[in-house]
Amino acid sequence: MLDTIRHLCILSIFIMHTGASRIVLSQTGGPLYQQIVNQLKAKIAVGEWVAGEEIPSIRQLAADLRVSVITVKRAYLELEHAGLIVTQHGKGSFVAADVAPGPEIFEQEMVGHLEEAARLGTTMGMSEREIVSRLRQALDETEDARFIPKSSKESL
């Protein structure tokens, strides 16, 4: 049974190449457009895609990933609203000129998640100490996951 689940998980992952870049979509990883947003944002954050660089067209990325053009368009619109890319009609989409690579790209997202966690904890009647304790627990679990050998992660 466990092997069947592993095989289904493996089958649910699509690895597609877009030029020198690779985007991985999973049927179990949340909305496809959000997976695209997160991965493109990461490419910009780490400097894989630099300011002014042309990125794949909406149609090309949709074809490469075998997803709807509407899915990619939604992802690109979200990245435009965040100020990370610009689209010039007739020319294509580019990494915004004023975007500097680095973790700052994720700052607003992290703040939003922390505010939501604080709001949920307060709504549940948790004390500040309990909320902080849960955050520390999540950090510990994340840290533990970093040190699992790659071969162990692949067998999960």
FILO-107675 format. One line per 4 residues: number of its first residue (from 1); for each residue y, x, z of N, C-alpha, C. Coordinates in nm, 3 decimals, always signed. Atoms other than C-alpha are relative to their C-alpha. Example, Ala and Ser with C-alpha at 12.3 -4.5 7.8 and 13.67 -1.06 7.14 Angstrom:
REM residues 2
1 = -0.119,+0.089,+0.000,-0.450,+1.230,+0.780,+0.120,+0.090,+0.000  -0.119,-0.082,-0.006,-0.106,+1.367,+0.714,+0.109,-0.077,+0.073
This chain:
REM residues 156
1 = -0.119,+0.083,+0.000,+0.000,+0.000,+0.000,+0.126,+0.087,+0.000  -0.115,-0.089,-0.008,+0.242,+0.279,+0.095,+0.023,+0.073,-0.131  -0.012,-0.066,+0.130,+0.167,+0.460,-0.232,+0.061,-0.093,-0.103  -0.056,+0.097,+0.093,+0.246,+0.142,-0.424,+0.150,-0.013,+0.021
5 = -0.143,+0.009,-0.031,+0.582,+0.115,-0.247,+0.072,+0.124,-0.050  -0.062,-0.125,+0.048,+0.657,+0.480,-0.323,+0.015,-0.003,-0.152  -0.006,+0.005,+0.146,+0.573,+0.427,-0.689,+0.106,-0.097,-0.047  -0.103,+0.097,+0.038,+0.794,+0.118,-0.706,+0.138,+0.058,+0.022
9 = -0.129,-0.063,-0.026,+1.080,+0.312,-0.548,+0.033,+0.103,-0.107  -0.021,-0.102,+0.103,+1.035,+0.594,-0.794,+0.034,-0.067,-0.133  -0.026,+0.070,+0.125,+1.024,+0.349,-1.084,+0.136,-0.067,-0.002  -0.129,+0.070,-0.004,+1.344,+0.182,-0.965,+0.118,+0.093,-0.020
13 = -0.108,-0.097,+0.018,+1.545,+0.500,-1.015,+0.010,+0.039,-0.146  -0.024,-0.039,+0.137,+1.701,+0.574,-1.349,+0.085,+0.125,+0.002  -0.079,-0.121,+0.010,+1.820,+0.924,-1.424,+0.045,+0.013,-0.144  -0.054,-0.008,+0.134,+2.050,+0.940,-1.719,+0.097,+0.118,-0.004
17 = -0.091,-0.112,+0.016,+2.252,+1.230,-1.855,+0.121,-0.043,-0.080  -0.123,+0.026,+0.075,+2.613,+1.200,-1.963,+0.064,+0.136,-0.019  -0.047,-0.136,+0.024,+2.699,+1.531,-2.122,-0.066,+0.093,+0.099  +0.054,-0.093,-0.098,+2.662,+1.798,-1.857,-0.017,-0.067,+0.135
21 = +0.004,+0.070,-0.128,+2.683,+1.534,-1.583,-0.116,-0.096,+0.004  +0.112,+0.090,-0.017,+2.409,+1.322,-1.443,+0.039,-0.107,+0.101  -0.026,+0.113,-0.088,+2.439,+0.981,-1.285,-0.134,-0.066,+0.028  +0.126,+0.060,-0.041,+2.151,+0.829,-1.090,+0.029,-0.140,+0.052
25 = -0.015,+0.138,-0.045,+2.131,+0.451,-1.055,-0.132,-0.048,+0.056  +0.119,+0.054,-0.065,+1.889,+0.274,-0.827,+0.014,-0.151,+0.011  -0.003,+0.146,-0.014,+1.799,-0.095,-0.830,+0.015,-0.042,+0.146  -0.008,+0.033,-0.143,+1.791,-0.080,-0.450,+0.120,+0.065,+0.067
29 = -0.112,-0.074,-0.058,+2.112,+0.121,-0.403,+0.131,-0.076,+0.004  -0.122,+0.079,-0.001,+2.361,-0.166,-0.407,+0.045,-0.030,-0.142  -0.049,+0.037,+0.133,+2.571,-0.298,-0.694,+0.013,+0.122,-0.091  -0.002,-0.112,+0.094,+2.543,-0.079,-1.004,+0.141,+0.054,-0.020
33 = -0.136,-0.049,+0.021,+2.920,-0.066,-1.056,+0.045,+0.087,+0.116  -0.040,-0.077,-0.117,+2.966,+0.061,-0.699,-0.070,+0.135,+0.002  +0.071,-0.128,+0.010,+2.700,+0.330,-0.751,+0.072,+0.091,-0.100  -0.073,-0.078,+0.101,+2.891,+0.440,-1.062,+0.131,+0.050,+0.060
37 = -0.127,-0.040,-0.064,+3.223,+0.442,-0.872,-0.024,+0.115,+0.096  +0.025,-0.102,-0.101,+3.076,+0.646,-0.587,-0.035,+0.135,-0.063  +0.043,-0.126,+0.061,+2.917,+0.905,-0.816,+0.112,+0.064,-0.083  -0.112,-0.058,+0.075,+3.222,+0.945,-1.041,+0.104,+0.054,+0.097
41 = -0.093,-0.047,-0.103,+3.441,+0.974,-0.733,-0.046,+0.134,+0.057  +0.055,-0.125,-0.052,+3.210,+1.246,-0.602,+0.019,+0.114,-0.100  -0.019,-0.104,+0.103,+3.229,+1.435,-0.934,+0.144,+0.051,+0.000  -0.141,-0.040,-0.007,+3.608,+1.435,-0.905,+0.026,+0.077,+0.128
45 = -0.024,-0.063,-0.130,+3.602,+1.527,-0.535,-0.049,+0.144,+0.004  +0.055,-0.136,-0.005,+3.384,+1.834,-0.588,+0.052,+0.089,-0.112  -0.060,-0.079,+0.106,+3.580,+1.945,-0.893,-0.087,+0.013,-0.125  +0.083,-0.003,+0.120,+3.302,+1.884,-1.145,+0.078,-0.058,-0.118
49 = -0.092,+0.056,+0.098,+3.553,+1.669,-1.332,+0.140,+0.029,+0.050  -0.132,-0.046,-0.044,+3.905,+1.816,-1.314,+0.111,-0.086,-0.058  -0.117,+0.076,+0.043,+4.250,+1.664,-1.355,+0.024,+0.020,-0.149  -0.028,-0.003,+0.142,+4.323,+1.575,-1.716,-0.123,+0.000,-0.089
53 = +0.123,-0.006,+0.080,+3.960,+1.601,-1.827,-0.040,-0.140,-0.047  +0.047,+0.127,+0.054,+3.831,+1.326,-2.054,-0.137,-0.030,+0.059  +0.129,+0.043,-0.053,+3.544,+1.127,-1.908,-0.067,-0.088,-0.105  +0.068,+0.081,+0.102,+3.280,+0.932,-2.102,+0.069,-0.136,-0.017
57 = -0.057,+0.133,+0.025,+3.407,+0.615,-2.267,-0.085,-0.104,+0.071  +0.072,+0.109,-0.065,+3.309,+0.287,-2.110,-0.126,-0.034,-0.078  +0.115,+0.036,+0.084,+3.083,+0.204,-2.402,-0.107,+0.109,+0.001  +0.096,-0.109,+0.002,+2.923,+0.549,-2.408,-0.078,+0.007,+0.132
61 = +0.067,-0.006,-0.129,+2.850,+0.552,-2.035,-0.094,-0.119,+0.018  +0.087,+0.119,-0.009,+2.712,+0.196,-2.052,-0.127,+0.022,-0.081  +0.118,-0.025,+0.084,+2.480,+0.299,-2.336,-0.089,+0.105,+0.064  +0.079,-0.106,-0.063,+2.371,+0.618,-2.158,-0.077,-0.050,+0.122
65 = +0.062,+0.050,-0.123,+2.297,+0.432,-1.835,-0.083,-0.126,-0.024  +0.070,+0.124,+0.034,+2.155,+0.127,-2.014,+0.040,-0.114,+0.093  -0.055,+0.109,-0.079,+2.382,-0.108,-1.823,+0.105,-0.071,-0.085  -0.101,+0.078,+0.071,+2.634,-0.367,-1.931,+0.133,+0.074,-0.007
69 = -0.135,-0.056,+0.014,+2.973,-0.256,-2.062,+0.089,-0.057,+0.112  -0.078,+0.064,-0.106,+3.118,-0.501,-1.806,-0.019,+0.073,+0.133  +0.029,-0.074,-0.124,+2.950,-0.307,-1.523,+0.081,+0.129,+0.005  -0.075,-0.126,+0.004,+3.106,+0.023,-1.631,+0.150,-0.027,+0.001
73 = -0.143,+0.035,+0.003,+3.442,-0.142,-1.703,+0.048,-0.032,+0.141  -0.037,+0.032,-0.139,+3.447,-0.279,-1.347,+0.014,+0.127,+0.083  -0.006,-0.128,-0.073,+3.374,+0.069,-1.210,+0.127,+0.076,-0.038  -0.118,-0.073,+0.045,+3.649,+0.226,-1.423,+0.127,-0.066,+0.052
77 = -0.119,+0.068,-0.053,+3.899,-0.042,-1.315,+0.021,+0.033,+0.148  -0.012,-0.035,-0.143,+3.823,+0.031,-0.950,+0.051,+0.144,+0.016  -0.047,-0.139,-0.006,+3.872,+0.405,-1.012,+0.146,+0.010,-0.043  -0.140,+0.002,+0.040,+4.200,+0.330,-1.190,+0.088,-0.050,+0.114
81 = -0.077,+0.055,-0.113,+4.321,+0.117,-0.897,+0.012,+0.101,+0.113  -0.004,-0.105,-0.103,+4.236,+0.407,-0.667,+0.084,+0.120,-0.044  -0.083,-0.109,+0.050,+4.447,+0.636,-0.886,-0.078,+0.125,-0.038  +0.083,-0.117,+0.031,+4.156,+0.863,-0.975,-0.015,+0.024,-0.150
85 = +0.006,-0.016,+0.145,+4.142,+0.797,-1.349,+0.112,-0.080,-0.065  -0.095,+0.076,+0.080,+4.380,+0.676,-1.618,-0.065,-0.027,-0.135  +0.053,+0.035,+0.131,+4.292,+0.497,-1.938,+0.116,-0.016,-0.096  -0.102,+0.009,+0.104,+4.501,+0.540,-2.250,-0.064,-0.070,-0.119
89 = +0.059,+0.079,+0.108,+4.427,+0.272,-2.507,-0.002,+0.081,-0.129  +0.019,-0.072,+0.124,+4.290,+0.428,-2.821,-0.032,+0.147,+0.017  +0.027,-0.142,-0.025,+4.247,+0.769,-2.657,-0.117,+0.022,+0.094  +0.111,-0.014,-0.093,+4.000,+0.717,-2.374,+0.044,+0.002,+0.145
93 = -0.026,-0.007,-0.144,+3.977,+0.763,-1.999,-0.005,+0.145,+0.045  -0.015,-0.137,-0.047,+4.076,+1.078,-1.814,+0.013,+0.002,+0.152  -0.026,-0.020,-0.143,+4.077,+1.212,-1.460,+0.151,+0.008,+0.014  -0.144,+0.004,-0.019,+4.427,+1.144,-1.331,+0.056,+0.141,+0.018
97 = -0.061,-0.133,-0.002,+4.662,+1.442,-1.367,+0.036,+0.047,+0.140  -0.043,-0.039,-0.134,+4.773,+1.435,-1.004,-0.112,-0.002,+0.104  +0.112,+0.003,-0.093,+4.424,+1.421,-0.852,-0.045,+0.143,+0.029  +0.050,-0.131,-0.042,+4.330,+1.729,-0.654,-0.141,-0.020,+0.055
101 = +0.135,+0.016,-0.053,+3.960,+1.778,-0.586,-0.002,+0.024,+0.150  +0.016,-0.022,-0.142,+3.848,+1.763,-0.228,-0.037,-0.127,+0.073  +0.047,+0.114,-0.078,+3.732,+1.537,+0.049,+0.106,-0.107,+0.024  -0.106,+0.098,-0.020,+4.071,+1.363,+0.065,-0.024,-0.126,-0.081
105 = +0.030,+0.114,+0.086,+3.944,+1.137,-0.212,-0.074,-0.108,+0.079  +0.078,+0.095,-0.078,+3.713,+0.976,+0.042,+0.070,-0.043,+0.130  -0.070,+0.027,-0.126,+3.970,+0.960,+0.325,+0.024,-0.149,+0.022  -0.032,+0.141,-0.015,+4.083,+0.603,+0.264,-0.126,-0.083,+0.021
109 = +0.126,+0.071,-0.014,+3.726,+0.482,+0.226,-0.057,+0.018,+0.141  +0.052,-0.026,-0.134,+3.621,+0.650,+0.552,+0.080,-0.076,+0.105  -0.085,+0.072,-0.096,+3.918,+0.505,+0.740,-0.036,-0.148,-0.001  +0.037,+0.141,+0.010,+3.826,+0.160,+0.610,-0.132,-0.030,+0.069
113 = +0.130,+0.020,-0.065,+3.466,+0.197,+0.725,+0.011,+0.012,+0.152  -0.016,-0.017,-0.145,+3.570,+0.322,+1.068,+0.073,-0.120,+0.061  -0.071,+0.118,-0.050,+3.816,+0.035,+1.109,-0.092,-0.120,+0.005  +0.095,+0.111,+0.003,+3.546,-0.212,+1.008,-0.102,+0.013,+0.112
117 = +0.096,-0.021,-0.109,+3.299,-0.057,+1.254,+0.064,-0.033,+0.135  -0.071,+0.031,-0.125,+3.558,-0.079,+1.532,+0.019,-0.150,+0.016  -0.020,+0.144,-0.005,+3.635,-0.440,+1.443,-0.130,-0.072,+0.032  +0.129,+0.063,-0.027,+3.266,-0.535,+1.436,-0.046,+0.023,+0.143
121 = +0.040,-0.030,-0.137,+3.195,-0.359,+1.763,+0.079,-0.082,+0.101  -0.085,+0.079,-0.089,+3.489,-0.531,+1.931,-0.039,-0.147,-0.006  +0.042,+0.139,+0.017,+3.382,-0.867,+1.789,-0.130,-0.027,+0.074  +0.128,+0.015,-0.069,+3.035,-0.809,+1.933,+0.014,+0.018,+0.151
125 = -0.022,-0.017,-0.143,+3.191,-0.741,+2.273,-0.036,+0.138,+0.051  +0.034,-0.136,-0.041,+3.108,-0.371,+2.276,+0.125,+0.069,+0.057  -0.110,-0.079,-0.056,+3.320,-0.137,+2.485,+0.031,+0.115,-0.096  -0.038,-0.116,+0.081,+3.504,+0.156,+2.330,-0.106,+0.109,+0.013
129 = +0.103,-0.102,-0.025,+3.245,+0.385,+2.489,-0.127,-0.029,-0.081  +0.120,+0.037,+0.076,+2.957,+0.190,+2.326,+0.020,+0.024,-0.150  -0.029,-0.020,+0.143,+3.125,+0.202,+1.984,-0.004,+0.149,-0.034  +0.001,-0.145,+0.021,+3.182,+0.578,+2.013,-0.142,+0.054,+0.009
133 = +0.139,-0.043,-0.015,+2.822,+0.622,+2.130,-0.080,-0.031,-0.127  +0.069,+0.036,+0.125,+2.697,+0.439,+1.820,+0.041,+0.094,-0.113  -0.047,-0.093,+0.102,+2.912,+0.662,+1.600,-0.067,+0.136,+0.018  +0.068,-0.128,-0.026,+2.770,+0.973,+1.768,-0.147,-0.007,-0.041
137 = +0.140,+0.019,+0.038,+2.418,+0.835,+1.716,-0.014,+0.007,-0.153  +0.004,-0.003,+0.146,+2.490,+0.780,+1.345,+0.022,+0.142,-0.051  -0.024,-0.139,+0.038,+2.627,+1.135,+1.319,-0.125,+0.085,+0.023  +0.123,-0.074,-0.030,+2.315,+1.273,+1.486,-0.109,-0.028,-0.103
141 = +0.102,+0.036,+0.098,+2.091,+1.081,+1.247,+0.032,+0.062,-0.136  -0.041,-0.062,+0.125,+2.291,+1.209,+0.950,-0.028,+0.150,+0.004  +0.025,-0.144,-0.017,+2.268,+1.564,+1.082,-0.149,+0.029,-0.007  +0.145,-0.019,+0.004,+1.893,+1.528,+1.135,-0.052,-0.010,-0.144
145 = +0.045,+0.019,+0.139,+1.852,+1.405,+0.775,+0.032,+0.122,-0.086  -0.036,-0.119,+0.077,+2.026,+1.718,+0.644,-0.104,+0.110,+0.012  +0.092,-0.110,-0.026,+1.761,+1.943,+0.795,-0.145,-0.033,-0.032  +0.136,+0.031,+0.043,+1.454,+1.763,+0.661,-0.024,+0.078,-0.128
149 = +0.026,-0.076,+0.121,+1.300,+1.999,+0.406,-0.012,-0.091,-0.121  -0.002,+0.080,+0.122,+1.337,+1.876,+0.048,-0.137,-0.059,-0.032  +0.134,+0.050,+0.032,+0.961,+1.845,-0.001,-0.037,-0.116,+0.092  +0.027,+0.109,-0.093,+0.944,+1.619,+0.308,+0.075,-0.124,-0.043
153 = -0.080,+0.114,+0.044,+1.225,+1.397,+0.176,-0.065,-0.066,-0.122  +0.059,+0.054,+0.121,+1.049,+1.358,-0.160,-0.127,-0.079,+0.029  +0.124,+0.071,-0.031,+0.729,+1.242,+0.006,+0.024,-0.130,+0.075  -0.030,+0.125,-0.072,+0.910,+0.961,+0.191,+0.000,-0.119,-0.090
